[in-house]
Amino acid sequence: MGSTGMGFESKRVAVVGGGLGGMAFMNAALFAGLKNVQCYEQAHQFGEVGAGVDISANANRILDTFGLQESLLRCSSPQLPYYMQYHSYQTGEYLAHIEEFSKPHARLIHRAHLLDSLKKPVPGDHLHLQKRLAVIDRNTSPDAAPYTLHFEDGTTVDADIVIGCDGIKSRVRRELGFGDSPKYSGQVVYRGFVEYEDLPEETSKLLRNVVNFRGPKRHILCLPIGNPFTQTDRIGDSENWMARADIETLHEHVKDWCPQVQDVIEGLHKGSSDGRMMKQALYVRDPIAKWFEIKESQNNAGILLLGDAVHSTLPHQGQGVCMAIESGIALATILTHWKNDDLHAAFQFYQDLRKPRTDRVTKTSFEAGKLASSDDPDHFSENFNPDALMERMKWIMEYNVLDDLKVKGAEYMDFHDSRV
């Protein structure tokens, strides 16, 4: 396949960061038809530290388009009856539930299993390990490549386009002149895994569902990640930067909660060799006005940010990875099918397409974190009830980025002979 327009499909594209955002973009690049894309990861192996991640319909549509459905279903939770259930923190009794929003249904999967599924289709010679970015040179010689990336191991690579997928602590973001640091949200989470065999039968059965025990100014969220048929199932929650804390520190916050929560605490102890678990202070970045630069006097070369490097979000709507997946396919499609060689126009179109949505997700995810805990947790309110929560999330889940791209980009992109 290929675009009949000029586009940027043969440009040398350097992707900095091989986590979920970077690897999702690599799949998008292969699907869209970019011909010269290389990924550089600073770690000694491709891997994700942490617990589970909830991939919702808006991102699953894209992953299924890549052909990853079978691989993902093998390691993700079977289709659940509801998107989420709410139970009393005092008694454990059922309070209400939120219906699944859209299809494909949400998939709860360990981050490492998701990364493995994303990595498999990418040719090995497109992936490079132990490449920690030191600096990006903006070359001035007409005979040189627009950019030269220098890595801490002394190696260099040339690129026409650099895409920063290197997370909330992004080095590429600093190379674009942003000196800001991630901001503490005022929220702390404890994260861990519990094996189903370490729970009483009734609690184990209940927690095969997504269950939120909503308490006063805190809540316990249990996600049934993995698939029992492939023995990848356990109870966990989502993404992290990790410190460690005593499990008893968490227990102090919920020691008078319902028996099911006490079962979870006991399960955490059984699964921990040192009585400790992961603890994370939640950080986020404020939205920024511009996501990219264009090489001076060279309008077909530039640097752009993607994923947590530019639109990080709190985990309360499960959209951090999903937004990176959406942004990845949008960017790869634009680069492949743009009608001319004006990269500034292409990057600006990409930002105009994505920024209003990701800014809104950042804002509403912060609000959702506040709503998830309450001074009156056993009663629903005008803003916190199943119908209101459905409305809050529907615009996220029912969105199709490829449909949006085809409508808004019809004037600027040539989709002849496209797989999109």
C-alpha positions as CSV (number, residue, x, y, z in Angstrom):
1,M,0.0,0.0,0.0
2,G,1.1,3.6,-0.1
3,S,-0.1,7.2,-0.4
4,T,-0.3,8.7,-3.9
5,G,0.5,12.2,-2.4
6,M,3.8,13.4,-1.2
7,G,3.5,12.7,2.5
8,F,6.4,11.8,4.8
9,E,6.2,8.0,4.5
10,S,9.9,7.6,3.6
11,K,11.3,10.1,6.1
12,R,13.7,8.8,8.8
13,V,11.5,8.8,11.9
14,A,13.2,8.3,15.3
15,V,10.8,7.2,18.1
16,V,12.3,7.9,21.5
17,G,10.8,5.6,24.1
18,G,9.7,2.0,23.8
19,G,7.0,1.7,26.4
20,L,3.4,1.4,25.7
21,G,3.1,4.7,23.9
22,G,6.1,4.2,21.8
23,M,5.3,0.6,20.9
24,A,1.7,1.6,20.1
25,F,3.1,4.1,17.7
26,M,5.3,1.5,16.1
27,N,2.3,-0.6,15.4
28,A,0.5,2.4,14.0
29,A,3.4,3.2,11.7
30,L,3.5,-0.3,10.3
31,F,-0.2,-0.3,9.8
32,A,-0.3,3.2,8.1
33,G,2.7,2.4,5.9
34,L,5.6,4.5,7.2
35,K,8.7,2.9,5.8
36,N,11.6,4.1,7.9
37,V,10.8,4.1,11.6
38,Q,13.2,3.2,14.4
39,C,12.4,3.0,18.1
40,Y,15.1,3.7,20.8
41,E,14.4,2.6,24.4
42,Q,16.7,3.5,27.3
43,A,16.2,0.2,29.3
44,H,18.1,-3.0,28.8
45,Q,15.0,-4.8,27.8
46,F,11.4,-3.9,26.7
47,G,9.2,-4.2,29.8
48,E,6.6,-2.5,31.9
49,V,6.8,-2.4,35.6
50,G,3.4,-2.1,37.4
51,A,0.1,-3.7,37.6
52,G,-2.9,-3.8,35.3
53,V,-4.3,-1.4,32.7
54,D,-7.9,-1.0,31.4
55,I,-8.1,-0.7,27.7
56,S,-11.5,0.7,26.7
57,A,-13.5,0.6,23.5
58,N,-12.0,3.7,21.9
59,A,-8.5,2.1,22.0
60,N,-9.5,-1.5,21.4
61,R,-11.0,-0.5,18.1
62,I,-7.6,0.6,17.0
63,L,-5.7,-2.4,18.4
64,D,-8.2,-4.7,16.7
65,T,-7.6,-2.8,13.4
66,F,-3.9,-3.6,13.9
67,G,-4.8,-7.3,14.1
68,L,-4.0,-7.7,17.8
69,Q,-7.4,-8.8,19.1
70,E,-6.6,-12.5,19.5
71,S,-3.3,-11.8,21.2
72,L,-4.9,-9.4,23.6
73,L,-7.9,-11.5,24.4
74,R,-5.6,-14.4,25.5
75,C,-4.2,-12.3,28.3
76,S,-7.1,-10.0,29.2
77,S,-10.2,-10.5,31.4
78,P,-13.1,-12.3,29.8
79,Q,-16.1,-10.1,28.9
80,L,-17.5,-8.7,32.1
81,P,-21.2,-8.1,32.8
82,Y,-20.6,-4.5,33.8
83,Y,-18.1,-1.8,33.3
84,M,-17.9,-1.2,37.1
85,Q,-19.8,-2.2,40.2
86,Y,-20.0,-0.1,43.4
87,H,-20.2,-1.7,46.8
88,S,-20.6,-0.3,50.3
89,Y,-17.3,0.1,52.0
90,Q,-19.0,-0.7,55.4
91,T,-21.0,-3.8,54.5
92,G,-19.7,-4.9,51.1
93,E,-23.3,-4.8,49.8
94,Y,-24.0,-4.0,46.1
95,L,-25.0,-0.4,45.5
96,A,-25.1,0.1,41.8
97,H,-23.3,-0.5,38.5
98,I,-22.3,1.2,35.3
99,E,-23.1,-0.6,32.1
100,E,-20.4,-1.3,29.5
101,F,-20.3,1.7,27.2
102,S,-19.5,0.4,23.8
103,K,-17.9,-2.4,21.8
104,P,-15.3,-3.8,21.8
105,H,-15.7,-4.3,25.5
106,A,-13.1,-3.1,28.0
107,R,-10.1,-5.4,28.4
108,L,-8.2,-5.5,31.6
109,I,-4.6,-6.7,31.1
110,H,-1.2,-6.7,32.8
111,R,0.9,-3.9,31.3
112,A,3.7,-6.3,30.5
113,H,1.3,-8.6,28.6
114,L,0.0,-5.6,26.6
115,L,3.5,-4.5,25.8
116,D,4.4,-8.1,24.6
117,S,1.3,-8.1,22.3
118,L,2.4,-4.7,20.8
119,K,6.0,-5.7,20.4
120,K,5.4,-9.0,18.5
121,P,4.4,-7.5,15.1
122,V,7.4,-5.0,15.1
123,P,10.5,-6.3,13.3
124,G,13.4,-6.7,15.7
125,D,15.7,-4.6,13.6
126,H,13.4,-1.6,14.2
127,L,13.9,-1.8,18.0
128,H,17.0,-0.7,19.8
129,L,17.7,-1.1,23.6
130,Q,20.0,0.7,26.0
131,K,19.6,4.0,24.1
132,R,19.2,6.7,26.7
133,L,18.9,10.0,24.9
134,A,21.5,12.6,25.9
135,V,21.0,15.5,23.4
136,I,19.5,16.3,20.0
137,D,21.7,18.3,17.6
138,R,19.9,20.5,15.2
139,N,22.3,20.4,12.3
140,T,22.9,23.5,10.1
141,S,25.0,22.0,7.3
142,P,22.9,21.5,4.1
143,D,24.6,18.1,3.7
144,A,23.7,16.9,7.2
145,A,20.5,15.3,8.4
146,P,18.1,17.7,10.1
147,Y,18.7,16.1,13.5
148,T,21.3,13.9,15.1
149,L,20.3,12.1,18.3
150,H,23.2,11.4,20.7
151,F,22.8,8.6,23.2
152,E,24.6,8.1,26.5
153,D,26.4,5.0,25.2
154,G,28.2,7.2,22.6
155,T,26.2,6.2,19.6
156,T,24.3,8.5,17.3
157,V,21.5,8.3,14.8
158,D,20.2,10.8,12.1
159,A,16.6,11.6,11.7
160,D,14.2,13.8,9.8
161,I,11.4,13.5,12.3
162,V,11.8,12.8,16.1
163,I,8.8,11.6,18.1
164,G,9.1,11.9,21.9
165,C,7.2,8.9,23.4
166,D,9.4,8.9,26.5
167,G,6.8,9.4,29.2
168,I,6.0,12.0,31.8
169,K,9.7,12.6,32.6
170,S,10.4,13.1,28.9
171,R,13.9,14.1,27.8
172,V,12.6,15.1,24.3
173,R,10.2,17.5,26.0
174,R,13.2,19.2,27.7
175,E,15.0,19.3,24.3
176,L,12.0,21.3,23.1
177,G,12.8,23.9,25.8
178,F,10.2,23.0,28.4
179,G,11.8,23.2,31.8
180,D,8.7,22.4,33.8
181,S,8.4,19.4,36.2
182,P,5.5,17.0,36.7
183,K,3.0,18.4,39.3
184,Y,1.9,16.5,42.3
185,S,-1.9,16.0,42.2
186,G,-2.4,15.8,45.9
187,Q,-3.4,12.1,45.5
188,V,-1.6,9.0,46.6
189,V,-2.4,5.4,45.6
190,Y,-1.4,2.0,46.9
191,R,-1.1,-0.7,44.2
192,G,-0.7,-4.4,44.3
193,F,-1.7,-7.9,43.1
194,V,-3.8,-10.5,44.9
195,E,-4.0,-14.1,43.7
196,Y,-7.6,-15.4,43.5
197,E,-6.5,-18.6,45.4
198,D,-5.6,-16.4,48.4
199,L,-9.2,-15.1,48.8
200,P,-12.2,-16.8,50.3
201,E,-14.5,-18.3,47.6
202,E,-17.2,-15.6,47.9
203,T,-14.8,-12.7,47.7
204,S,-12.9,-14.3,44.9
205,K,-16.2,-14.7,42.9
206,L,-17.1,-11.0,43.6
207,L,-13.7,-9.7,42.5
208,R,-14.0,-11.4,39.1
209,N,-15.7,-8.1,38.3
210,V,-14.5,-4.5,38.5
211,V,-15.5,-3.5,42.0
212,N,-15.1,-0.1,43.6
213,F,-15.5,0.1,47.4
214,R,-16.2,3.8,47.7
215,G,-15.3,5.2,51.1
216,P,-14.9,8.5,52.9
217,K,-12.2,10.5,50.9
218,R,-10.7,7.2,49.7
219,H,-11.7,4.1,47.8
220,I,-10.5,0.6,47.0
221,L,-10.7,-0.3,43.3
222,C,-10.2,-4.0,42.3
223,L,-9.6,-4.8,38.6
224,P,-9.7,-8.5,37.5
225,I,-6.8,-8.4,35.1
226,G,-5.7,-11.3,32.9
227,N,-7.5,-14.5,31.7
228,P,-8.1,-17.6,33.8
229,F,-7.8,-19.8,30.7
230,T,-4.2,-18.7,30.1
231,Q,-3.5,-18.5,33.8
232,T,-2.7,-14.8,33.6
233,D,-5.6,-13.8,36.0
234,R,-5.2,-11.9,39.2
235,I,-6.6,-8.9,41.0
236,G,-4.7,-5.6,40.5
237,D,-5.0,-2.0,39.5
238,S,-3.4,0.4,37.0
239,E,-0.2,2.2,36.2
240,N,2.6,3.4,38.3
241,W,5.9,5.1,39.3
242,M,6.9,3.0,42.3
243,A,8.0,3.5,45.8
244,R,7.2,0.8,48.4
245,A,5.2,0.9,51.6
246,D,4.1,-1.4,54.4
247,I,0.8,-3.1,53.6
248,E,-0.2,-2.2,57.1
249,T,0.0,1.4,56.2
250,L,-2.8,0.9,53.7
251,H,-4.6,-1.3,56.2
252,E,-4.7,1.6,58.7
253,H,-6.8,3.6,56.2
254,V,-9.4,0.8,55.8
255,K,-9.2,-1.3,58.9
256,D,-12.9,-0.8,59.8
257,W,-14.1,-1.4,56.2
258,C,-16.2,-4.4,55.1
259,P,-15.0,-8.1,55.2
260,Q,-14.3,-8.2,51.5
261,V,-11.7,-5.4,51.8
262,Q,-10.1,-7.2,54.8
263,D,-9.9,-10.2,52.5
264,V,-8.0,-8.1,50.0
265,I,-5.6,-6.9,52.6
266,E,-4.9,-10.5,53.8
267,G,-4.4,-11.5,50.1
268,L,-1.8,-8.7,49.7
269,H,0.0,-10.1,52.7
270,K,0.0,-13.6,51.4
271,G,1.4,-12.5,48.1
272,S,4.2,-10.3,49.5
273,S,7.5,-11.7,50.8
274,D,8.3,-8.6,52.8
275,G,4.9,-7.3,53.9
276,R,5.2,-4.3,51.5
277,M,3.4,-3.1,48.4
278,M,3.8,-0.4,45.8
279,K,2.9,3.2,46.7
280,Q,2.6,6.0,44.2
281,A,2.2,9.7,44.4
282,L,0.2,10.7,41.4
283,Y,1.8,13.4,39.1
284,V,0.5,15.1,36.0
285,R,1.6,17.8,33.6
286,D,-0.4,20.9,32.7
287,P,-1.4,21.0,29.0
288,I,1.0,23.1,26.9
289,A,0.2,25.4,24.0
290,K,2.4,23.8,21.4
291,W,3.4,20.1,21.0
292,F,6.1,20.4,18.3
293,E,8.9,22.3,16.6
294,I,9.8,22.6,12.9
295,K,13.4,22.7,11.9
296,E,14.4,26.2,11.1
297,S,14.6,26.8,7.3
298,Q,13.5,23.2,6.7
299,N,9.7,22.8,6.7
300,N,9.8,19.0,6.2
301,A,11.7,18.1,9.4
302,G,10.6,18.5,13.1
303,I,10.2,17.1,16.6
304,L,6.9,16.3,18.2
305,L,5.6,14.9,21.5
306,L,3.2,12.0,22.0
307,G,1.5,10.3,24.9
308,D,2.5,11.1,28.5
309,A,5.3,13.3,27.3
310,V,2.6,15.9,26.3
311,H,-0.9,14.7,27.4
312,S,-0.4,12.8,30.7
313,T,-3.5,12.2,32.7
314,L,-4.4,10.8,36.1
315,P,-5.6,7.2,36.0
316,H,-9.2,7.7,37.2
317,Q,-10.7,7.2,33.8
318,G,-8.2,4.6,32.6
319,Q,-7.2,6.8,29.6
320,G,-3.5,7.3,29.7
321,V,-2.5,4.4,27.5
322,C,-5.7,4.8,25.5
323,M,-5.0,8.4,24.6
324,A,-1.5,7.4,23.4
325,I,-2.9,4.6,21.2
326,E,-5.4,7.1,19.7
327,S,-2.6,9.7,19.1
328,G,-0.3,7.1,17.6
329,I,-2.6,6.0,14.8
330,A,-3.7,9.6,14.2
331,L,0.0,10.8,13.8
332,A,1.1,7.8,11.7
333,T,-1.9,8.2,9.3
334,I,-1.3,11.9,8.9
335,L,2.4,11.4,8.2
336,T,1.7,8.7,5.6
337,H,-1.2,10.4,3.8
338,W,-0.5,14.1,3.9
339,K,-0.9,15.7,0.5
340,N,2.3,17.8,0.5
341,D,5.6,18.2,2.2
342,D,4.5,20.9,4.7
343,L,5.3,19.2,8.0
344,H,4.3,22.3,10.0
345,A,0.8,22.1,8.6
346,A,0.7,18.3,9.2
347,F,1.9,18.7,12.8
348,Q,-0.5,21.6,13.4
349,F,-3.4,19.5,12.1
350,Y,-2.4,16.6,14.4
351,Q,-2.3,18.9,17.4
352,D,-5.6,20.6,16.5
353,L,-7.2,17.1,16.2
354,R,-5.8,15.7,19.4
355,K,-5.3,18.5,21.9
356,P,-8.9,19.5,22.6
357,R,-9.7,15.8,23.4
358,T,-6.6,15.1,25.5
359,D,-6.9,18.4,27.4
360,R,-10.5,17.5,28.3
361,V,-9.5,14.0,29.4
362,T,-6.8,15.5,31.6
363,K,-9.4,17.8,33.2
364,T,-12.2,15.2,33.6
365,S,-9.8,12.6,35.0
366,F,-8.8,14.9,37.8
367,E,-12.5,15.5,38.5
368,A,-13.3,11.8,38.4
369,G,-10.7,11.1,41.1
370,K,-12.5,13.6,43.3
371,L,-15.8,12.0,42.6
372,A,-14.5,8.4,43.3
373,S,-14.2,9.2,47.0
374,S,-16.8,11.1,49.0
375,D,-17.8,12.4,52.5
376,D,-21.1,10.6,52.0
377,P,-20.0,7.4,50.1
378,D,-23.1,5.3,50.6
379,H,-25.4,7.7,48.8
380,F,-25.3,8.9,45.3
381,S,-25.6,12.5,44.2
382,E,-26.5,14.5,41.2
383,N,-22.9,14.3,39.9
384,F,-22.2,10.8,41.1
385,N,-24.7,8.2,40.1
386,P,-24.7,5.5,37.4
387,D,-26.5,7.6,34.8
388,A,-24.3,10.7,35.4
389,L,-21.1,8.6,35.3
390,M,-22.3,7.0,32.0
391,E,-22.7,10.5,30.5
392,R,-19.3,11.6,31.9
393,M,-17.6,8.8,30.1
394,K,-19.6,8.2,26.9
395,W,-17.8,10.8,24.9
396,I,-14.6,9.0,25.6
397,M,-15.6,5.5,24.9
398,E,-17.7,6.0,21.8
399,Y,-15.2,8.1,19.9
400,N,-13.5,6.7,16.8
401,V,-10.3,8.5,16.0
402,L,-10.1,7.1,12.5
403,D,-13.6,8.3,11.6
404,D,-12.8,11.7,13.0
405,L,-9.5,11.8,11.1
406,K,-11.1,10.9,7.8
407,V,-13.8,13.6,8.1
408,K,-11.5,16.4,9.3
409,G,-8.6,15.4,7.2
410,A,-10.4,14.8,3.8
411,E,-9.2,18.1,2.5
412,Y,-5.5,17.6,3.5
413,M,-4.9,13.9,3.1
414,D,-5.0,11.4,0.3
415,F,-6.6,8.2,1.4
416,H,-6.4,6.5,-2.0
417,D,-5.2,2.9,-1.5
418,S,-5.2,3.4,2.2
419,R,-5.9,0.7,4.9
420,V,-7.5,3.4,7.1
